[in-house]
Structures are given as C-alpha cells and as structure tokens.
Amino acid sequence: MLRSPSMHERNVDERPIAEGGGGVSARPMLAKDREGFIGRHELWSEAQYAAAGQMRRVMDELGIEMVRFSFVDQHGILRGKTLARAAVATALRSGVTAPSSLLLKDTSGQSVFSVFSEETGVGVTGFSGAGDIVLVPDPETFRVLPWTERTAWVLCSLRFPDGSPVPFCTRTILHNELDALAARGFGMTVGAELEFHVFRDAGEELTPAHVGAPGRPGNVVEAHPTTRGAQLLHEEGLDELQPLVDALYRGLTLLDLPLRSIELEFGPSQLEITMEAGDAARIADAIVLCRSAVRRICAANGYHATFMSRPQGAEGASTGWHLHQSLYELATGAHAFVPDAAGTTLSLTASAYLGGLLAHAAAAASFTTPTVNGYKRYQPFSLAPDRIAWGIDNKGAMIRAVGGAGDPATRLENRSGEPAANPYLYIASQIISGLDGMERGLIPPAPTTDPYMTDATPLPASLSEAVDALVVDDVFRAALGDTVVDWYATIKRAEYARYMRHVSDWEQREYFGIF
C-alpha cells in the first residue's frame, strides 16, 4: 500500500512532499539489513525491501519520531507497540515481539485457553506460558498518521520465533485463500460499504464505573445523537455534520485510503463510507486502517464513532458492511463474472461462485457477523437480509447481483456482514465458499423477487447458531484446518456463553415487576 509519498505523507506544516526530482529515491537497504530474523527466514519480497528503504527515507525527511507496529487480532482489532525512532531499524530487520496470548482472548480481553499451562488446549505448540510471537512489518503498508505529530504506522503479520507462520494470523489466512484462488487462475476484486454510528461525546469523565476487567467490560461513556434519522441521503442533514465530514475526508485521503464517498444513512446518527473497488488484500488492509482512523478522527472532534452494528438507540436501523466481490482471470485480466449472453446477469463462473456463497452462508456468518450484537440486525423489511437468498439488484436479499453482459462492473454484493467484522476473515470466508461452488459447479436457485417472503432458509439467528454451522462445515475445515476452526469456535462460544449469563435490562424490565 506504500505508493508515492505525496499521496499520503505530510510535513509538520502539512505541505506535501513533491513527486519526482531529487531526494525522493528510497534509502538503500544494506546487506546487514537482511541478516536479521526477516532476512534469515526470507519473509520479505524485493518490493518490501524497496518499500522499507523508502520508509526510512520518509522518516528522515519528515522527522518521524515514533512508529506504531500493529497487527489485526481475531476480532479485527488493531494491537501492537509504538517504537521510538532509534528502535525502528532493528524492527525492520527482526520484527517486534508481543505475547502470544493476545490471540487467545475474547472481545473482553479474557483468555479463553489455559495460557500458562504446557497444554493450552489450542491445538498447536508455541502458545504455552504466553510466550512471544513476532510481528513482521509489511513496509508497503507504511503510513504517516495525520492526527498526531511525527508518528507513523505499519501493519504486521505474525510468525513464531522459529520463523514458522502463526496459524491464527488473520491477515495470513486471507493471503493463503487468495493464493488458493490464484492457483485456480483467478484474482479477486472487492469494494466495501461501511456503515457506522457517530454520537456526540457528552464530555463525561472516566469514573470507576467505566473501568472494566477481562470478562466484565466497564460502562460505556455517555453520548448523544447527531442526526434525527429517517432521511436517507438528506443533504442538509449531512451539512449539520460538515466540520466532521471535512475532518474525515481530509484524514482518510491523507492516509491514501481509496475513499469514494461519505454519506448520510437512514438511521439516526448513522453515516456510511464507501471505498473504490480494488485488490482484495489491499482493501482488507485499508478497511482496518479506515475504521481506526474514523474512530480517532471523530474522537479528536468531540464525537464517538462505533462500528457496533446495533447500539442502543439504533433500533430503527442497524449498520452493515456490504461487500462487493468479483473475480478476474490472472492470465488475461478478463472479468470472470461478466456473462457472454445478452439478457443474463452472471457468467457460469459467477453463478457457481454464487451457489457456493449460498451453500455455506450459515458457516460463513460466523465470520461475516462475528458478534452477538450483529444478529440483531437480521430483521425483515430493513434493508438487511434475514434469509439465505439472492436477487437481481434487490437490496433486501442476502446476495445482490449487479451487472450483465458488457458490464465490467458485474459483481455480487454480500449484504449480510456487520461493520465490526474482521476484514481478512470476512473476505476469506467468501473465497472458501465461492471456490467450493466453482469446483462443484453449483447451480443457484432462481433469484428471489420478494426476499422477505421467500421460503429460503433463514440466516443463523445467533452467533451460537453460526458457530455451530461452522464447526460441521467440511469445506471450511478443509480450507482453514481443524486447528483454526476449533480455535475460532472456542473463542466465539466463550463470548456467547458470557452473553447468555448476563441479565439484560430488557429481562429486568420485562419480568422483575410482574413475576
């Protein structure tokens, strides 16, 4: 993702570095730079070594003092360490260590496995005693952060200290599935529509009630609505948030993210960001940074942004993540989903891929909708799907097919995902499902014209149901391996069990007074 410095870097006075001319060549990587952990295990391509040289040059020119080395955990959350300038060169040779137990926790930070036992129960060695894993930076993801001074960021993948891959690195999981797709002659293009809520920060100071613990998150801070809702794409409604819109546009474009639009959504306090379609791996990286940037930019401007699908007060309209996807032939670049025959919407390849998405939708839901809260979005007549069906340009169906003969933008849009989903696992789940459909030549049923009345199979009603579908899906087990499926299922089942033990305010109001 590292491109021309003028596209995403800034000086302290925020004037861009000019392209071309002297001083823009990458600082060369010396032979000693290849002698560390990364070089010994041959973890970088030549393009990454070149990007590392350019990264060092940009740090010199902009006076960068700190770099955040981050990875994406099983929940899609960024974790990592901020290194001082003097430590960056070593990190580019040998990576950065972090506790392996970070990969064994639920969303509250509670360890689900026996991290201090020799037998952790995770199914793979390398996790006992909460020993270290190594964050291997990808210098092509290097960014200068626009909301703070002299600080940059780089995304990492995970390895064990012996150089072997960590099976639970979700970024690597996606890359592995893209490799499997490439072995069959295809590449993948995706586009993302991310909805989120923005509330006005009430200025509440943290108190002991806000302090949480593993398994028991603290109270959330108070926040107020920002828009009235029920007025989709209302121009004046967006005008009321114009200073924030300006800040989001400026921050996301300075990060060189493929921003396409910022829109006012239907629900109160609800916005949407769409991204230009692009390479699946790069868009997944971009989504990770985009969500973090949105939350940080909003916080700096007195707002609280959340990608939680259905926060309290949002009963009328939950937020989703609509994932557009298509394949192309690696040998020719031809769009594999575009049909030859006039009057048809999808090619035979696309139809078989669609058949796979439908066949494995229940199992894939554990990745497209990985939180307890996300299943409360599956409501009829809500622009969110509630059953496993597809339609031609129908936004009530789980899969919306768009395009036709002669249209290079022919694609499938999965509308079942929630915006909190881990992008690597979400996209990987689509590849696994679609490839199975292609290999078996699946034929999807006829498209629905009434997605909320069709007799199609309902989507899972809960995270528990989705995980149950995942663990018995042989295609996902073959693609990801038993160890990964069982690891993920264990974490999500523990998360769901905590939810079931909690007495909600609904239960208290419903039963306390009458029984």
C-alpha positions as CSV (number, residue, x, y, z in Angstrom):
1,M,0.0,0.0,0.0
2,L,3.0,2.3,0.1
3,R,2.9,4.5,-3.0
4,S,4.1,7.9,-3.8
5,P,4.9,9.9,-0.7
6,S,2.9,12.8,-1.9
7,M,-0.3,10.8,-1.7
8,H,-0.3,10.0,2.0
9,E,2.5,11.8,3.8
10,R,2.7,15.3,5.3
11,N,5.3,17.6,6.8
12,V,4.7,19.1,10.1
13,D,3.3,22.2,8.3
14,E,1.2,19.7,6.2
15,R,2.7,20.6,2.8
16,P,3.0,17.5,0.7
17,I,6.4,16.3,-0.5
18,A,6.7,16.9,-4.2
19,E,6.9,13.9,-6.5
20,G,9.9,13.4,-8.8
21,G,13.2,15.2,-8.8
22,G,16.0,14.8,-6.3
23,G,15.6,13.4,-2.8
24,V,12.7,11.0,-3.5
25,S,14.7,7.9,-4.1
26,A,14.5,5.2,-1.5
27,R,17.2,4.9,1.1
28,P,19.0,1.7,0.1
29,M,18.8,-1.4,2.3
30,L,22.2,-2.6,3.2
31,A,23.4,-6.2,3.3
32,K,23.3,-6.1,7.1
33,D,19.6,-5.2,6.9
34,R,19.0,-8.7,5.6
35,E,20.8,-10.5,8.4
36,G,18.1,-10.4,11.0
37,F,15.0,-12.5,11.6
38,I,13.2,-11.3,8.5
39,G,16.1,-12.0,6.2
40,R,17.1,-15.3,7.7
41,H,13.6,-16.6,7.2
42,E,13.1,-14.9,3.8
43,L,9.9,-13.2,4.9
44,W,10.1,-10.1,2.6
45,S,9.9,-9.8,-1.2
46,E,12.2,-7.5,-3.0
47,A,9.3,-5.0,-3.3
48,Q,9.1,-5.0,0.5
49,Y,12.8,-4.3,0.9
50,A,12.5,-1.4,-1.5
51,A,9.5,-0.1,0.5
52,A,11.5,-0.4,3.7
53,G,14.2,1.8,2.2
54,Q,11.6,4.3,1.1
55,M,10.0,4.2,4.6
56,R,13.4,5.1,6.2
57,R,13.8,7.9,3.8
58,V,10.4,9.3,4.5
59,M,11.1,9.1,8.3
60,D,14.3,11.1,7.8
61,E,12.6,13.8,5.7
62,L,9.6,14.2,7.9
63,G,11.4,13.8,11.2
64,I,9.2,10.8,12.3
65,E,10.0,10.0,16.0
66,M,7.6,7.1,16.6
67,V,6.2,4.2,14.6
68,R,3.3,2.0,15.6
69,F,3.8,-1.6,14.6
70,S,0.3,-3.2,14.6
71,F,-1.4,-6.5,13.8
72,V,-5.0,-7.4,13.5
73,D,-6.3,-9.9,16.0
74,Q,-9.0,-12.5,15.6
75,H,-11.7,-9.8,16.3
76,G,-10.4,-7.4,13.7
77,I,-8.9,-5.1,16.3
78,L,-5.5,-3.5,15.9
79,R,-3.0,-4.3,18.6
80,G,0.7,-3.6,18.7
81,K,3.6,-1.5,20.1
82,T,4.8,2.1,19.4
83,L,8.6,2.1,18.9
84,A,10.9,5.1,19.3
85,R,12.8,6.1,16.2
86,A,16.0,4.5,17.3
87,A,14.3,1.1,17.6
88,V,12.8,1.1,14.1
89,A,15.8,-0.1,12.2
90,T,16.1,-3.2,14.4
91,A,12.3,-3.8,14.0
92,L,12.7,-3.7,10.2
93,R,15.4,-6.4,10.5
94,S,14.0,-8.6,13.3
95,G,10.3,-7.7,13.8
96,V,8.7,-6.8,17.1
97,T,7.7,-9.3,19.8
98,A,4.3,-9.5,21.6
99,P,2.6,-12.0,23.9
100,S,1.0,-14.9,22.0
101,S,-1.9,-14.9,24.5
102,L,-3.3,-11.9,22.5
103,L,-4.6,-14.5,20.0
104,L,-6.4,-16.5,22.7
105,K,-8.8,-13.8,24.1
106,D,-12.4,-12.9,23.6
107,T,-13.6,-9.4,22.9
108,S,-13.4,-8.5,26.6
109,G,-9.7,-9.4,26.9
110,Q,-10.5,-12.6,28.8
111,S,-8.2,-15.5,27.9
112,V,-10.3,-18.5,26.7
113,F,-7.4,-21.0,26.7
114,S,-5.0,-22.1,29.5
115,V,-2.3,-19.7,28.5
116,F,0.1,-20.6,31.4
117,S,-0.2,-24.3,31.1
118,E,2.0,-26.5,29.0
119,E,-1.1,-27.9,27.4
120,T,-3.0,-24.8,26.4
121,G,-5.8,-26.7,24.6
122,V,-5.3,-24.5,21.5
123,G,-4.2,-27.4,19.3
124,V,-0.8,-26.1,18.3
125,T,2.6,-25.5,20.1
126,G,4.0,-22.1,20.6
127,F,1.4,-20.7,23.0
128,S,2.2,-22.1,26.3
129,G,3.3,-19.7,29.0
130,A,2.0,-16.7,27.0
131,G,5.4,-16.8,25.1
132,D,6.2,-14.4,22.4
133,I,5.2,-14.2,18.8
134,V,6.9,-12.0,16.3
135,L,5.2,-9.1,14.5
136,V,6.7,-9.0,11.0
137,P,6.1,-5.5,9.5
138,D,5.0,-5.0,5.9
139,P,6.7,-1.8,4.9
140,E,4.3,-1.5,1.9
141,T,1.6,-0.6,4.4
142,F,3.6,2.3,5.9
143,R,1.5,5.4,6.6
144,V,2.2,8.8,8.3
145,L,-0.7,9.4,10.7
146,P,-2.4,12.7,10.1
147,W,-3.9,13.2,13.5
148,T,-0.7,13.3,15.6
149,E,2.7,14.7,15.2
150,R,5.7,12.8,13.9
151,T,4.1,9.4,14.2
152,A,3.8,6.7,11.6
153,W,2.1,3.3,11.3
154,V,2.9,0.0,9.7
155,L,0.8,-3.2,9.6
156,C,2.3,-6.6,10.5
157,S,1.8,-10.3,10.0
158,L,2.6,-12.9,12.6
159,R,5.3,-15.5,13.0
160,F,6.6,-17.8,15.7
161,P,10.2,-17.2,17.0
162,D,11.4,-20.1,14.8
163,G,10.1,-18.3,11.7
164,S,7.1,-20.6,11.1
165,P,3.7,-18.9,10.4
166,V,1.2,-18.4,13.2
167,P,-1.9,-20.2,12.0
168,F,-4.2,-17.7,13.7
169,C,-2.8,-14.6,11.9
170,T,-5.9,-13.5,10.1
171,R,-4.0,-11.5,7.5
172,T,-2.1,-14.6,6.6
173,I,-5.3,-16.6,6.4
174,L,-6.7,-14.2,3.8
175,H,-3.4,-14.3,1.8
176,N,-3.5,-18.1,1.9
177,E,-7.0,-18.2,0.5
178,L,-6.1,-15.7,-2.2
179,D,-3.1,-18.0,-3.1
180,A,-5.6,-20.9,-3.4
181,L,-7.7,-18.7,-5.7
182,A,-4.7,-17.8,-7.8
183,A,-3.7,-21.4,-8.1
184,R,-7.0,-21.8,-10.0
185,G,-6.2,-18.9,-12.2
186,F,-8.2,-16.1,-10.6
187,G,-7.7,-12.9,-8.7
188,M,-10.3,-11.1,-6.6
189,T,-11.6,-7.5,-6.6
190,V,-13.6,-6.2,-3.7
191,G,-15.4,-3.0,-2.8
192,A,-16.6,-2.0,0.7
193,E,-19.5,-0.1,2.0
194,L,-19.0,0.5,5.8
195,E,-21.8,1.9,7.8
196,F,-21.2,3.3,11.3
197,H,-22.8,5.4,14.0
198,V,-21.4,8.7,15.2
199,F,-22.6,10.1,18.5
200,R,-21.7,13.4,20.1
201,D,-19.4,13.0,23.1
202,A,-21.1,14.2,26.3
203,G,-17.8,15.1,27.8
204,E,-18.2,12.6,30.6
205,E,-15.1,11.9,32.6
206,L,-14.0,8.4,33.3
207,T,-15.1,7.1,36.7
208,P,-14.5,3.7,38.5
209,A,-17.8,2.5,36.9
210,H,-16.1,2.8,33.5
211,V,-13.2,0.6,34.4
212,G,-13.6,-3.0,33.2
213,A,-11.8,-6.3,33.6
214,P,-11.4,-9.4,31.5
215,G,-14.9,-10.9,31.1
216,R,-16.5,-7.8,32.5
217,P,-16.2,-4.6,30.4
218,G,-16.8,-1.3,32.2
219,N,-19.7,1.0,31.5
220,V,-19.6,3.0,28.2
221,V,-19.3,6.7,28.2
222,E,-22.4,8.8,27.7
223,A,-23.1,10.0,24.1
224,H,-25.8,11.9,22.3
225,P,-27.4,11.6,18.9
226,T,-26.0,13.6,16.0
227,T,-28.8,13.3,13.4
228,R,-32.5,12.7,13.5
229,G,-32.7,9.8,11.1
230,A,-35.3,8.6,8.6
231,Q,-33.9,10.9,5.9
232,L,-31.6,8.9,3.7
233,L,-29.0,10.9,1.8
234,H,-30.5,14.2,3.1
235,E,-28.1,16.8,2.0
236,E,-28.9,19.3,4.8
237,G,-28.7,16.5,7.4
238,L,-25.1,15.9,6.3
239,D,-24.4,19.7,6.3
240,E,-25.1,19.7,10.0
241,L,-22.0,17.4,10.4
242,Q,-19.9,19.3,7.8
243,P,-16.9,20.0,10.1
244,L,-16.7,16.3,10.9
245,V,-17.2,15.3,7.3
246,D,-14.3,17.7,6.3
247,A,-12.1,16.1,9.0
248,L,-12.9,12.6,7.9
249,Y,-12.3,13.4,4.2
250,R,-9.0,15.1,5.0
251,G,-7.7,12.4,7.3
252,L,-8.7,9.4,5.1
253,T,-7.3,10.9,2.0
254,L,-4.0,11.9,3.7
255,L,-3.8,8.2,4.6
256,D,-4.2,7.4,0.9
257,L,-7.2,5.2,1.5
258,P,-9.4,4.6,-1.6
259,L,-12.3,6.8,-0.3
260,R,-15.2,7.0,-2.7
261,S,-18.0,8.7,-0.7
262,I,-19.2,9.9,2.7
263,E,-22.9,9.6,3.0
264,L,-25.8,10.2,5.4
265,E,-27.5,6.9,6.1
266,F,-31.1,6.2,7.0
267,G,-30.8,5.7,10.8
268,P,-30.3,8.4,13.4
269,S,-26.6,9.2,13.9
270,Q,-25.7,6.9,11.0
271,L,-23.1,7.5,8.3
272,E,-21.6,5.4,5.6
273,I,-18.2,5.4,3.9
274,T,-17.7,3.6,0.6
275,M,-14.4,2.6,-1.0
276,E,-13.3,2.2,-4.5
277,A,-13.0,-1.4,-5.6
278,G,-9.5,-2.9,-5.6
279,D,-7.3,-5.8,-4.9
280,A,-8.8,-7.9,-2.1
281,A,-5.7,-8.0,0.1
282,R,-5.1,-4.2,-0.2
283,I,-8.8,-3.4,0.5
284,A,-8.7,-5.6,3.6
285,D,-5.7,-3.6,4.9
286,A,-7.4,-0.4,4.0
287,I,-10.6,-1.3,6.0
288,V,-8.5,-2.0,9.1
289,L,-6.9,1.4,8.9
290,C,-10.1,3.2,7.9
291,R,-12.0,2.0,10.9
292,S,-9.2,3.0,13.3
293,A,-8.9,6.4,11.6
294,V,-12.6,7.1,11.7
295,R,-12.8,6.5,15.4
296,R,-9.6,8.5,16.1
297,I,-10.7,11.5,13.9
298,C,-14.2,11.5,15.4
299,A,-12.7,11.5,18.9
300,A,-10.5,14.4,18.1
301,N,-13.5,16.4,17.1
302,G,-15.7,15.6,20.1
303,Y,-17.6,12.6,18.7
304,H,-17.7,8.9,19.4
305,A,-17.8,6.6,16.4
306,T,-18.7,3.0,16.7
307,F,-18.8,0.1,14.2
308,M,-21.0,-1.9,16.5
309,S,-24.0,-3.0,14.4
310,R,-26.9,-2.1,16.6
311,P,-26.1,0.1,19.5
312,Q,-28.8,1.2,21.9
313,G,-30.9,3.9,20.4
314,A,-30.4,2.5,16.9
315,E,-33.4,0.1,16.9
316,G,-34.8,1.6,13.7
317,A,-31.7,1.0,11.5
318,S,-28.7,-1.2,12.3
319,T,-25.4,-0.7,10.4
320,G,-24.0,-3.3,7.9
321,W,-20.9,-3.9,5.8
322,H,-21.8,-4.6,2.2
323,L,-19.0,-6.5,0.5
324,H,-18.9,-6.3,-3.3
325,Q,-16.8,-9.0,-4.9
326,S,-15.8,-10.3,-8.3
327,L,-13.1,-12.4,-9.9
328,Y,-10.9,-11.8,-12.9
329,E,-8.6,-14.2,-14.9
330,L,-5.0,-13.7,-13.9
331,A,-3.7,-14.7,-17.4
332,T,-5.9,-12.3,-19.4
333,G,-7.3,-9.8,-16.9
334,A,-10.8,-10.7,-18.2
335,H,-13.7,-10.1,-15.8
336,A,-14.8,-13.6,-14.9
337,F,-18.3,-12.6,-13.7
338,V,-19.4,-10.9,-16.9
339,P,-21.8,-13.1,-18.9
340,D,-21.5,-13.6,-22.7
341,A,-25.1,-13.8,-23.4
342,A,-27.3,-10.7,-23.5
343,G,-30.1,-10.6,-21.1
344,T,-28.3,-12.6,-18.4
345,T,-26.8,-11.1,-15.2
346,L,-24.0,-13.5,-14.3
347,S,-21.5,-15.8,-16.1
348,L,-21.4,-19.5,-15.4
349,T,-18.4,-18.9,-13.2
350,A,-20.2,-16.3,-11.2
351,S,-23.3,-18.4,-10.9
352,A,-21.3,-21.3,-9.5
353,Y,-19.5,-18.9,-7.1
354,L,-22.9,-17.6,-6.0
355,G,-24.0,-21.1,-5.4
356,G,-21.1,-21.6,-3.0
357,L,-21.9,-18.4,-1.2
358,L,-25.5,-19.6,-0.6
359,A,-24.5,-23.2,0.3
360,H,-22.0,-22.0,3.0
361,A,-23.8,-18.9,4.2
362,A,-24.6,-20.3,7.6
363,A,-21.0,-21.2,8.3
364,A,-19.6,-18.0,6.8
365,A,-21.9,-16.0,9.1
366,S,-19.6,-16.7,12.0
367,F,-17.1,-14.5,10.1
368,T,-19.3,-12.0,8.3
369,T,-21.2,-11.4,11.6
370,P,-18.9,-12.3,14.4
371,T,-20.6,-10.6,17.3
372,V,-23.6,-11.3,19.5
373,N,-25.0,-7.9,18.6
374,G,-24.7,-8.3,14.8
375,Y,-27.5,-10.9,14.6
376,K,-30.0,-8.4,15.9
377,R,-29.6,-6.7,12.6
378,Y,-31.2,-9.6,10.7
379,Q,-34.7,-8.1,10.6
380,P,-37.3,-8.3,7.8
381,F,-38.0,-5.3,5.7
382,S,-35.0,-3.5,7.0
383,L,-32.5,-3.4,4.0
384,A,-30.7,-6.1,6.0
385,P,-31.2,-9.8,5.0
386,D,-32.9,-12.3,7.2
387,R,-32.6,-15.4,5.0
388,I,-30.3,-17.1,2.5
389,A,-31.4,-15.9,-0.9
390,W,-30.2,-13.9,-3.8
391,G,-31.8,-11.3,-6.0
392,I,-31.0,-9.3,-9.1
393,D,-30.4,-5.7,-7.9
394,N,-32.5,-6.4,-4.9
395,K,-31.2,-4.8,-1.7
396,G,-33.3,-6.9,0.6
397,A,-31.6,-10.2,-0.5
398,M,-28.5,-11.6,1.2
399,I,-26.7,-11.6,-2.1
400,R,-27.4,-8.8,-4.6
401,A,-26.3,-9.5,-8.2
402,V,-25.5,-6.4,-10.3
403,G,-24.4,-6.1,-13.9
404,G,-24.8,-8.1,-17.0
405,A,-23.4,-8.6,-20.5
406,G,-20.9,-6.0,-21.4
407,D,-20.7,-4.5,-17.9
408,P,-17.2,-4.8,-16.4
409,A,-18.6,-3.9,-13.0
410,T,-20.7,-7.1,-12.8
411,R,-20.4,-8.3,-9.3
412,L,-22.0,-10.0,-6.3
413,E,-22.7,-7.9,-3.1
414,N,-23.0,-9.8,0.2
415,R,-25.2,-7.7,2.4
416,S,-25.1,-10.0,5.5
417,G,-21.9,-8.6,7.0
418,E,-21.6,-6.3,10.0
419,P,-19.1,-3.4,10.1
420,A,-17.2,-4.9,13.1
421,A,-16.2,-8.0,11.1
422,N,-12.5,-8.9,10.7
423,P,-12.0,-8.0,7.0
424,Y,-9.5,-10.8,6.4
425,L,-11.8,-13.5,7.8
426,Y,-14.9,-11.9,6.1
427,I,-13.2,-11.9,2.6
428,A,-11.6,-15.3,3.2
429,S,-15.0,-16.8,4.0
430,Q,-16.3,-15.6,0.6
431,I,-13.4,-17.2,-1.2
432,I,-13.7,-20.5,0.6
433,S,-17.5,-20.6,-0.1
434,G,-17.2,-19.4,-3.7
435,L,-14.4,-21.7,-4.7
436,D,-16.4,-24.7,-3.5
437,G,-19.3,-23.6,-5.6
438,M,-17.0,-23.3,-8.6
439,E,-15.3,-26.7,-8.1
440,R,-18.6,-28.5,-7.7
441,G,-20.4,-26.5,-10.4
442,L,-23.2,-25.5,-8.1
443,I,-26.3,-24.0,-9.7
444,P,-28.0,-21.4,-7.5
445,P,-31.8,-21.4,-7.2
446,A,-33.9,-18.8,-9.1
447,P,-33.4,-15.3,-7.9
448,T,-36.0,-14.0,-5.4
449,T,-38.2,-11.0,-6.2
450,D,-39.6,-10.9,-2.7
451,P,-36.6,-11.6,-0.3
452,Y,-38.5,-11.2,2.9
453,M,-41.4,-13.5,1.9
454,T,-39.4,-16.3,0.2
455,D,-39.3,-19.7,1.8
456,A,-35.5,-19.7,1.7
457,T,-33.5,-21.0,4.7
458,P,-33.2,-18.3,7.4
459,L,-29.8,-16.9,8.3
460,P,-28.5,-18.0,11.7
461,A,-30.5,-16.4,14.4
462,S,-27.5,-16.0,16.8
463,L,-23.7,-16.2,16.9
464,S,-24.1,-19.6,18.6
465,E,-26.0,-21.0,15.6
466,A,-23.5,-19.6,13.2
467,V,-20.5,-21.2,15.0
468,D,-22.4,-24.5,15.2
469,A,-22.7,-24.3,11.4
470,L,-19.0,-23.5,11.0
471,V,-17.7,-26.5,13.1
472,V,-19.6,-29.0,11.0
473,D,-18.8,-27.4,7.6
474,D,-16.3,-29.8,6.0
475,V,-15.3,-27.2,3.3
476,F,-14.3,-24.6,5.9
477,R,-12.4,-27.3,7.8
478,A,-10.5,-28.4,4.7
479,A,-9.6,-24.8,3.8
480,L,-8.7,-23.4,7.2
481,G,-7.7,-26.6,9.0
482,D,-9.2,-28.1,12.1
483,T,-6.9,-26.1,14.4
484,V,-8.1,-22.8,13.1
485,V,-11.8,-23.7,13.1
486,D,-11.7,-25.1,16.6
487,W,-9.7,-22.1,17.9
488,Y,-12.1,-19.6,16.5
489,A,-15.2,-21.6,17.6
490,T,-13.8,-21.9,21.1
491,I,-13.3,-18.2,21.4
492,K,-16.7,-17.3,20.0
493,R,-18.5,-19.8,22.1
494,A,-16.9,-18.4,25.2
495,E,-18.0,-15.0,24.2
496,Y,-21.6,-16.2,23.6
497,A,-21.6,-18.0,26.9
498,R,-20.8,-14.8,28.7
499,Y,-23.6,-13.1,26.9
500,M,-26.1,-15.8,28.0
501,R,-25.0,-15.4,31.6
502,H,-25.7,-11.7,31.6
503,V,-29.1,-10.4,32.8
504,S,-30.1,-7.7,30.4
505,D,-32.0,-4.5,31.1
506,W,-34.8,-6.0,28.8
507,E,-35.2,-9.0,31.1
508,Q,-35.2,-6.8,34.2
509,R,-37.9,-4.6,32.8
510,E,-39.9,-7.4,31.4
511,Y,-40.0,-9.8,34.3
512,F,-39.0,-8.2,37.6
513,G,-42.2,-6.3,38.2
514,I,-44.8,-8.9,37.1
515,F,-43.4,-12.2,38.5
